[in-house]
Amino acid sequence: MARPIKPTPILYGKEATNFELRMQNPPKISLKEKREMEAAYKLAQSRATFAL
């Protein structure tokens, strides 16, 4: 049986402001970092097994 999903925490004050700013202005990643992330994703996909 699945575990119940916990409620999402609510942010207040400075935490909420910082979160909102970060969501509106995500950090930029370099092309090299993007390629490394894509390679890691492809590797994980190739190793994953799916039993249907």
N, CA, C, O and CB atoms as a CASP TS submission, in Angstrom:
PFRMAT TS
TARGET T0000
AUTHOR 0000-0000-0000
METHOD Language model
MODEL 1
PARENT N/A
ATOM      1  N   MET     1       0.839  -1.172   0.000  1.00  0.00           N
ATOM      2  CA  MET     1       0.000   0.000   0.000  1.00  0.00           C
ATOM      3  C   MET     1       0.892   1.246   0.000  1.00  0.00           C
ATOM      4  O   MET     1       1.922   1.285   0.673  1.00  0.00           O
ATOM      5  CB  MET     1      -0.959  -0.008   1.218  1.00  0.00           C
ATOM      6  N   ALA     2       0.486   2.246  -0.752  1.00  0.00           N
ATOM      7  CA  ALA     2       1.275   3.470  -0.877  1.00  0.00           C
ATOM      8  C   ALA     2       1.192   4.309   0.393  1.00  0.00           C
ATOM      9  O   ALA     2       0.202   4.273   1.124  1.00  0.00           O
ATOM     10  CB  ALA     2       0.801   4.290  -2.080  1.00  0.00           C
ATOM     11  N   ARG     3       2.242   5.052   0.629  1.00  0.00           N
ATOM     12  CA  ARG     3       2.255   5.968   1.768  1.00  0.00           C
ATOM     13  C   ARG     3       1.509   7.245   1.395  1.00  0.00           C
ATOM     14  O   ARG     3       1.545   7.656   0.235  1.00  0.00           O
ATOM     15  CB  ARG     3       3.711   6.291   2.209  1.00  0.00           C
ATOM     16  N   PRO     4       0.846   7.870   2.336  1.00  0.00           N
ATOM     17  CA  PRO     4       0.151   9.129   2.016  1.00  0.00           C
ATOM     18  C   PRO     4       1.145  10.242   1.700  1.00  0.00           C
ATOM     19  O   PRO     4       2.255  10.279   2.233  1.00  0.00           O
ATOM     20  CB  PRO     4      -0.757   9.555   3.184  1.00  0.00           C
ATOM     21  N   ILE     5       0.725  11.136   0.833  1.00  0.00           N
ATOM     22  CA  ILE     5       1.563  12.266   0.446  1.00  0.00           C
ATOM     23  C   ILE     5       1.435  13.352   1.508  1.00  0.00           C
ATOM     24  O   ILE     5       0.331  13.737   1.891  1.00  0.00           O
ATOM     25  CB  ILE     5       1.163  12.812  -0.963  1.00  0.00           C
ATOM     26  N   LYS     6       2.581  13.837   1.977  1.00  0.00           N
ATOM     27  CA  LYS     6       2.577  14.886   2.993  1.00  0.00           C
ATOM     28  C   LYS     6       2.199  16.214   2.354  1.00  0.00           C
ATOM     29  O   LYS     6       2.493  16.434   1.179  1.00  0.00           O
ATOM     30  CB  LYS     6       3.958  14.989   3.688  1.00  0.00           C
ATOM     31  N   PRO     7       1.554  17.102   3.103  1.00  0.00           N
ATOM     32  CA  PRO     7       1.207  18.408   2.538  1.00  0.00           C
ATOM     33  C   PRO     7       2.460  19.229   2.217  1.00  0.00           C
ATOM     34  O   PRO     7       3.483  19.121   2.894  1.00  0.00           O
ATOM     35  CB  PRO     7       0.306  19.183   3.508  1.00  0.00           C
ATOM     36  N   THR     8       2.356  20.042   1.183  1.00  0.00           N
ATOM     37  CA  THR     8       3.462  20.899   0.775  1.00  0.00           C
ATOM     38  C   THR     8       3.664  22.003   1.813  1.00  0.00           C
ATOM     39  O   THR     8       2.697  22.654   2.210  1.00  0.00           O
ATOM     40  CB  THR     8       3.202  21.506  -0.629  1.00  0.00           C
ATOM     41  N   PRO     9       4.892  22.223   2.254  1.00  0.00           N
ATOM     42  CA  PRO     9       5.112  23.298   3.227  1.00  0.00           C
ATOM     43  C   PRO     9       4.837  24.673   2.612  1.00  0.00           C
ATOM     44  O   PRO     9       5.043  24.882   1.416  1.00  0.00           O
ATOM     45  CB  PRO     9       6.550  23.242   3.762  1.00  0.00           C
ATOM     46  N   ILE    10       4.382  25.581   3.425  1.00  0.00           N
ATOM     47  CA  ILE    10       4.086  26.938   2.982  1.00  0.00           C
ATOM     48  C   ILE    10       5.231  27.849   3.423  1.00  0.00           C
ATOM     49  O   ILE    10       5.658  27.810   4.577  1.00  0.00           O
ATOM     50  CB  ILE    10       2.714  27.435   3.554  1.00  0.00           C
ATOM     51  N   LEU    11       5.717  28.662   2.499  1.00  0.00           N
ATOM     52  CA  LEU    11       6.816  29.569   2.798  1.00  0.00           C
ATOM     53  C   LEU    11       6.269  30.945   3.153  1.00  0.00           C
ATOM     54  O   LEU    11       5.280  31.409   2.585  1.00  0.00           O
ATOM     55  CB  LEU    11       7.788  29.662   1.606  1.00  0.00           C
ATOM     56  N   TYR    12       6.933  31.580   4.101  1.00  0.00           N
ATOM     57  CA  TYR    12       6.540  32.914   4.543  1.00  0.00           C
ATOM     58  C   TYR    12       7.760  33.822   4.562  1.00  0.00           C
ATOM     59  O   TYR    12       8.895  33.353   4.645  1.00  0.00           O
ATOM     60  CB  TYR    12       5.876  32.862   5.940  1.00  0.00           C
ATOM     61  N   GLY    13       7.518  35.120   4.485  1.00  0.00           N
ATOM     62  CA  GLY    13       8.573  36.109   4.683  1.00  0.00           C
ATOM     63  C   GLY    13       9.680  36.046   3.656  1.00  0.00           C
ATOM     64  O   GLY    13       9.435  35.923   2.456  1.00  0.00           O
ATOM     65  N   LYS    14      10.931  36.133   4.161  1.00  0.00           N
ATOM     66  CA  LYS    14      12.104  36.200   3.298  1.00  0.00           C
ATOM     67  C   LYS    14      12.278  34.925   2.470  1.00  0.00           C
ATOM     68  O   LYS    14      12.691  34.988   1.312  1.00  0.00           O
ATOM     69  CB  LYS    14      13.350  36.447   4.135  1.00  0.00           C
ATOM     70  N   GLU    15      11.961  33.764   3.065  1.00  0.00           N
ATOM     71  CA  GLU    15      12.054  32.509   2.320  1.00  0.00           C
ATOM     72  C   GLU    15      11.147  32.528   1.100  1.00  0.00           C
ATOM     73  O   GLU    15      11.545  32.110   0.013  1.00  0.00           O
ATOM     74  CB  GLU    15      11.696  31.325   3.219  1.00  0.00           C
ATOM     75  N   ALA    16       9.918  33.019   1.287  1.00  0.00           N
ATOM     76  CA  ALA    16       8.965  33.088   0.186  1.00  0.00           C
ATOM     77  C   ALA    16       9.446  34.045  -0.898  1.00  0.00           C
ATOM     78  O   ALA    16       9.339  33.744  -2.087  1.00  0.00           O
ATOM     79  CB  ALA    16       7.593  33.522   0.698  1.00  0.00           C
ATOM     80  N   THR    17       9.968  35.182  -0.495  1.00  0.00           N
ATOM     81  CA  THR    17      10.477  36.169  -1.450  1.00  0.00           C
ATOM     82  C   THR    17      11.643  35.598  -2.240  1.00  0.00           C
ATOM     83  O   THR    17      11.683  35.729  -3.463  1.00  0.00           O
ATOM     84  CB  THR    17      10.908  37.453  -0.726  1.00  0.00           C
ATOM     85  N   ASN    18      12.588  34.969  -1.561  1.00  0.00           N
ATOM     86  CA  ASN    18      13.742  34.370  -2.240  1.00  0.00           C
ATOM     87  C   ASN    18      13.311  33.272  -3.206  1.00  0.00           C
ATOM     88  O   ASN    18      13.844  33.169  -4.311  1.00  0.00           O
ATOM     89  CB  ASN    18      14.729  33.801  -1.214  1.00  0.00           C
ATOM     90  N   PHE    19      12.349  32.457  -2.794  1.00  0.00           N
ATOM     91  CA  PHE    19      11.860  31.381  -3.650  1.00  0.00           C
ATOM     92  C   PHE    19      11.223  31.967  -4.911  1.00  0.00           C
ATOM     93  O   PHE    19      11.496  31.506  -6.019  1.00  0.00           O
ATOM     94  CB  PHE    19      10.844  30.495  -2.889  1.00  0.00           C
ATOM     95  N   GLU    20      10.380  32.976  -4.739  1.00  0.00           N
ATOM     96  CA  GLU    20       9.704  33.606  -5.872  1.00  0.00           C
ATOM     97  C   GLU    20      10.715  34.210  -6.842  1.00  0.00           C
ATOM     98  O   GLU    20      10.571  34.053  -8.054  1.00  0.00           O
ATOM     99  CB  GLU    20       8.731  34.687  -5.383  1.00  0.00           C
ATOM    100  N   LEU    21      11.734  34.898  -6.330  1.00  0.00           N
ATOM    101  CA  LEU    21      12.762  35.490  -7.191  1.00  0.00           C
ATOM    102  C   LEU    21      13.531  34.413  -7.954  1.00  0.00           C
ATOM    103  O   LEU    21      13.830  34.575  -9.137  1.00  0.00           O
ATOM    104  CB  LEU    21      13.732  36.336  -6.357  1.00  0.00           C
ATOM    105  N   ARG    22      13.847  33.320  -7.273  1.00  0.00           N
ATOM    106  CA  ARG    22      14.588  32.241  -7.937  1.00  0.00           C
ATOM    107  C   ARG    22      13.751  31.570  -9.024  1.00  0.00           C
ATOM    108  O   ARG    22      14.286  31.180 -10.061  1.00  0.00           O
ATOM    109  CB  ARG    22      15.038  31.198  -6.911  1.00  0.00           C
ATOM    110  N   MET    23      12.447  31.433  -8.796  1.00  0.00           N
ATOM    111  CA  MET    23      11.583  30.832  -9.810  1.00  0.00           C
ATOM    112  C   MET    23      11.438  31.742 -11.025  1.00  0.00           C
ATOM    113  O   MET    23      11.326  31.258 -12.152  1.00  0.00           O
ATOM    114  CB  MET    23      10.207  30.526  -9.219  1.00  0.00           C
ATOM    115  N   GLN    24      11.439  33.056 -10.805  1.00  0.00           N
ATOM    116  CA  GLN    24      11.320  33.995 -11.916  1.00  0.00           C
ATOM    117  C   GLN    24      12.642  34.154 -12.680  1.00  0.00           C
ATOM    118  O   GLN    24      12.635  34.464 -13.871  1.00  0.00           O
ATOM    119  CB  GLN    24      10.852  35.352 -11.400  1.00  0.00           C
ATOM    120  N   ASN    25      13.771  33.944 -11.998  1.00  0.00           N
ATOM    121  CA  ASN    25      15.090  34.104 -12.605  1.00  0.00           C
ATOM    122  C   ASN    25      15.948  32.876 -12.310  1.00  0.00           C
ATOM    123  O   ASN    25      16.831  32.924 -11.455  1.00  0.00           O
ATOM    124  CB  ASN    25      15.783  35.390 -12.085  1.00  0.00           C
ATOM    125  N   PRO    26      15.686  31.773 -13.021  1.00  0.00           N
ATOM    126  CA  PRO    26      16.476  30.569 -12.736  1.00  0.00           C
ATOM    127  C   PRO    26      17.948  30.779 -13.078  1.00  0.00           C
ATOM    128  O   PRO    26      18.269  31.540 -13.990  1.00  0.00           O
ATOM    129  CB  PRO    26      15.924  29.370 -13.518  1.00  0.00           C
ATOM    130  N   PRO    27      18.844  30.109 -12.353  1.00  0.00           N
ATOM    131  CA  PRO    27      20.269  30.272 -12.645  1.00  0.00           C
ATOM    132  C   PRO    27      20.598  29.725 -14.036  1.00  0.00           C
ATOM    133  O   PRO    27      20.047  28.709 -14.461  1.00  0.00           O
ATOM    134  CB  PRO    27      21.125  29.561 -11.572  1.00  0.00           C
ATOM    135  N   LYS    28      21.491  30.403 -14.728  1.00  0.00           N
ATOM    136  CA  LYS    28      21.897  29.988 -16.074  1.00  0.00           C
ATOM    137  C   LYS    28      22.911  28.851 -15.956  1.00  0.00           C
ATOM    138  O   LYS    28      23.749  28.839 -15.055  1.00  0.00           O
ATOM    139  CB  LYS    28      22.500  31.189 -16.878  1.00  0.00           C
ATOM    140  N   ILE    29      22.818  27.896 -16.884  1.00  0.00           N
ATOM    141  CA  ILE    29      23.802  26.824 -16.913  1.00  0.00           C
ATOM    142  C   ILE    29      24.567  26.917 -18.225  1.00  0.00           C
ATOM    143  O   ILE    29      24.025  27.326 -19.252  1.00  0.00           O
ATOM    144  CB  ILE    29      23.125  25.426 -16.751  1.00  0.00           C
ATOM    145  N   SER    30      25.824  26.533 -18.175  1.00  0.00           N
ATOM    146  CA  SER    30      26.653  26.607 -19.377  1.00  0.00           C
ATOM    147  C   SER    30      26.306  25.442 -20.313  1.00  0.00           C
ATOM    148  O   SER    30      25.685  24.459 -19.909  1.00  0.00           O
ATOM    149  CB  SER    30      28.168  26.584 -19.005  1.00  0.00           C
ATOM    150  N   LEU    31      26.721  25.582 -21.553  1.00  0.00           N
ATOM    151  CA  LEU    31      26.480  24.539 -22.545  1.00  0.00           C
ATOM    152  C   LEU    31      27.168  23.238 -22.119  1.00  0.00           C
ATOM    153  O   LEU    31      26.634  22.150 -22.332  1.00  0.00           O
ATOM    154  CB  LEU    31      26.982  24.988 -23.939  1.00  0.00           C
ATOM    155  N   LYS    32      28.359  23.358 -21.516  1.00  0.00           N
ATOM    156  CA  LYS    32      29.099  22.182 -21.053  1.00  0.00           C
ATOM    157  C   LYS    32      28.310  21.455 -19.963  1.00  0.00           C
ATOM    158  O   LYS    32      28.199  20.229 -19.985  1.00  0.00           O
ATOM    159  CB  LYS    32      30.497  22.590 -20.525  1.00  0.00           C
ATOM    160  N   GLU    33      27.760  22.217 -19.006  1.00  0.00           N
ATOM    161  CA  GLU    33      26.971  21.609 -17.926  1.00  0.00           C
ATOM    162  C   GLU    33      25.724  20.924 -18.486  1.00  0.00           C
ATOM    163  O   GLU    33      25.342  19.843 -18.038  1.00  0.00           O
ATOM    164  CB  GLU    33      26.568  22.677 -16.883  1.00  0.00           C
ATOM    165  N   LYS    34      25.095  21.571 -19.475  1.00  0.00           N
ATOM    166  CA  LYS    34      23.892  20.999 -20.072  1.00  0.00           C
ATOM    167  C   LYS    34      24.221  19.675 -20.766  1.00  0.00           C
ATOM    168  O   LYS    34      23.478  18.703 -20.638  1.00  0.00           O
ATOM    169  CB  LYS    34      23.260  21.991 -21.075  1.00  0.00           C
ATOM    170  N   ARG    35      25.320  19.641 -21.490  1.00  0.00           N
ATOM    171  CA  ARG    35      25.718  18.399 -22.176  1.00  0.00           C
ATOM    172  C   ARG    35      26.038  17.291 -21.174  1.00  0.00           C
ATOM    173  O   ARG    35      25.698  16.130 -21.404  1.00  0.00           O
ATOM    174  CB  ARG    35      26.938  18.653 -23.082  1.00  0.00           C
ATOM    175  N   GLU    36      26.695  17.646 -20.055  1.00  0.00           N
ATOM    176  CA  GLU    36      26.999  16.651 -19.020  1.00  0.00           C
ATOM    177  C   GLU    36      25.722  16.097 -18.403  1.00  0.00           C
ATOM    178  O   GLU    36      25.624  14.899 -18.133  1.00  0.00           O
ATOM    179  CB  GLU    36      27.885  17.266 -17.929  1.00  0.00           C
ATOM    180  N   MET    37      24.747  16.970 -18.180  1.00  0.00           N
ATOM    181  CA  MET    37      23.477  16.517 -17.610  1.00  0.00           C
ATOM    182  C   MET    37      22.734  15.604 -18.581  1.00  0.00           C
ATOM    183  O   MET    37      22.152  14.601 -18.170  1.00  0.00           O
ATOM    184  CB  MET    37      22.597  17.718 -17.240  1.00  0.00           C
ATOM    185  N   GLU    38      22.754  15.951 -19.870  1.00  0.00           N
ATOM    186  CA  GLU    38      22.099  15.117 -20.872  1.00  0.00           C
ATOM    187  C   GLU    38      22.774  13.755 -20.979  1.00  0.00           C
ATOM    188  O   GLU    38      22.094  12.740 -21.123  1.00  0.00           O
ATOM    189  CB  GLU    38      22.105  15.814 -22.231  1.00  0.00           C
ATOM    190  N   ALA    39      24.104  13.721 -20.910  1.00  0.00           N
ATOM    191  CA  ALA    39      24.836  12.460 -20.971  1.00  0.00           C
ATOM    192  C   ALA    39      24.512  11.583 -19.762  1.00  0.00           C
ATOM    193  O   ALA    39      24.331  10.373 -19.900  1.00  0.00           O
ATOM    194  CB  ALA    39      26.347  12.721 -21.046  1.00  0.00           C
ATOM    195  N   ALA    40      24.439  12.194 -18.581  1.00  0.00           N
ATOM    196  CA  ALA    40      24.091  11.442 -17.371  1.00  0.00           C
ATOM    197  C   ALA    40      22.671  10.896 -17.471  1.00  0.00           C
ATOM    198  O   ALA    40      22.404   9.771 -17.048  1.00  0.00           O
ATOM    199  CB  ALA    40      24.231  12.331 -16.118  1.00  0.00           C
ATOM    200  N   TYR    41      21.764  11.690 -18.029  1.00  0.00           N
ATOM    201  CA  TYR    41      20.380  11.249 -18.189  1.00  0.00           C
ATOM    202  C   TYR    41      20.300  10.064 -19.155  1.00  0.00           C
ATOM    203  O   TYR    41      19.604   9.085 -18.886  1.00  0.00           O
ATOM    204  CB  TYR    41      19.500  12.410 -18.694  1.00  0.00           C
ATOM    205  N   LYS    42      21.011  10.155 -20.272  1.00  0.00           N
ATOM    206  CA  LYS    42      21.003   9.061 -21.252  1.00  0.00           C
ATOM    207  C   LYS    42      21.599   7.796 -20.659  1.00  0.00           C
ATOM    208  O   LYS    42      21.107   6.699 -20.923  1.00  0.00           O
ATOM    209  CB  LYS    42      21.778   9.461 -22.516  1.00  0.00           C
ATOM    210  N   LEU    43      22.651   7.933 -19.860  1.00  0.00           N
ATOM    211  CA  LEU    43      23.258   6.778 -19.209  1.00  0.00           C
ATOM    212  C   LEU    43      22.268   6.135 -18.242  1.00  0.00           C
ATOM    213  O   LEU    43      22.125   4.912 -18.220  1.00  0.00           O
ATOM    214  CB  LEU    43      24.546   7.187 -18.468  1.00  0.00           C
ATOM    215  N   ALA    44      21.594   6.942 -17.455  1.00  0.00           N
ATOM    216  CA  ALA    44      20.606   6.415 -16.512  1.00  0.00           C
ATOM    217  C   ALA    44      19.466   5.730 -17.261  1.00  0.00           C
ATOM    218  O   ALA    44      18.977   4.685 -16.832  1.00  0.00           O
ATOM    219  CB  ALA    44      20.054   7.543 -15.615  1.00  0.00           C
ATOM    220  N   GLN    45      19.051   6.309 -18.359  1.00  0.00           N
ATOM    221  CA  GLN    45      17.979   5.719 -19.160  1.00  0.00           C
ATOM    222  C   GLN    45      18.407   4.375 -19.724  1.00  0.00           C
ATOM    223  O   GLN    45      17.612   3.436 -19.755  1.00  0.00           O
ATOM    224  CB  GLN    45      17.571   6.664 -20.297  1.00  0.00           C
ATOM    225  N   SER    46      19.650   4.271 -20.170  1.00  0.00           N
ATOM    226  CA  SER    46      20.122   3.036 -20.778  1.00  0.00           C
ATOM    227  C   SER    46      20.255   1.910 -19.741  1.00  0.00           C
ATOM    228  O   SER    46      20.160   0.732 -20.085  1.00  0.00           O
ATOM    229  CB  SER    46      21.463   3.276 -21.469  1.00  0.00           C
ATOM    230  N   ARG    47      20.471   2.275 -18.490  1.00  0.00           N
ATOM    231  CA  ARG    47      20.628   1.275 -17.426  1.00  0.00           C
ATOM    232  C   ARG    47      19.308   0.910 -16.739  1.00  0.00           C
ATOM    233  O   ARG    47      19.224  -0.080 -16.012  1.00  0.00           O
ATOM    234  CB  ARG    47      21.606   1.786 -16.390  1.00  0.00           C
ATOM    235  N   ALA    48      18.294   1.719 -16.981  1.00  0.00           N
ATOM    236  CA  ALA    48      17.005   1.474 -16.327  1.00  0.00           C
ATOM    237  C   ALA    48      16.325   0.284 -16.981  1.00  0.00           C
ATOM    238  O   ALA    48      16.386   0.098 -18.197  1.00  0.00           O
ATOM    239  CB  ALA    48      16.094   2.730 -16.399  1.00  0.00           C
ATOM    240  N   THR    49      15.683  -0.507 -16.157  1.00  0.00           N
ATOM    241  CA  THR    49      14.912  -1.634 -16.686  1.00  0.00           C
ATOM    242  C   THR    49      13.472  -1.437 -16.282  1.00  0.00           C
ATOM    243  O   THR    49      13.169  -1.027 -15.161  1.00  0.00           O
ATOM    244  CB  THR    49      15.458  -3.006 -16.170  1.00  0.00           C
ATOM    245  N   PHE    50      12.602  -1.733 -17.202  1.00  0.00           N
ATOM    246  CA  PHE    50      11.177  -1.563 -16.956  1.00  0.00           C
ATOM    247  C   PHE    50      10.489  -2.908 -17.134  1.00  0.00           C
ATOM    248  O   PHE    50      10.551  -3.512 -18.205  1.00  0.00           O
ATOM    249  CB  PHE    50      10.565  -0.493 -17.905  1.00  0.00           C
ATOM    250  N   ALA    51       9.850  -3.360 -16.103  1.00  0.00           N
ATOM    251  CA  ALA    51       9.104  -4.619 -16.170  1.00  0.00           C
ATOM    252  C   ALA    51       7.640  -4.282 -16.353  1.00  0.00           C
ATOM    253  O   ALA    51       7.011  -3.686 -15.480  1.00  0.00           O
ATOM    254  CB  ALA    51       9.324  -5.493 -14.887  1.00  0.00           C
ATOM    255  N   LEU    52       7.106  -4.670 -17.495  1.00  0.00           N
ATOM    256  CA  LEU    52       5.700  -4.389 -17.754  1.00  0.00           C
ATOM    257  C   LEU    52       4.857  -5.582 -17.488  1.00  0.00           C
ATOM    258  O   LEU    52       3.639  -5.527 -17.655  1.00  0.00           O
ATOM    259  CB  LEU    52       5.494  -3.930 -19.160  1.00  0.00           C
TER
END
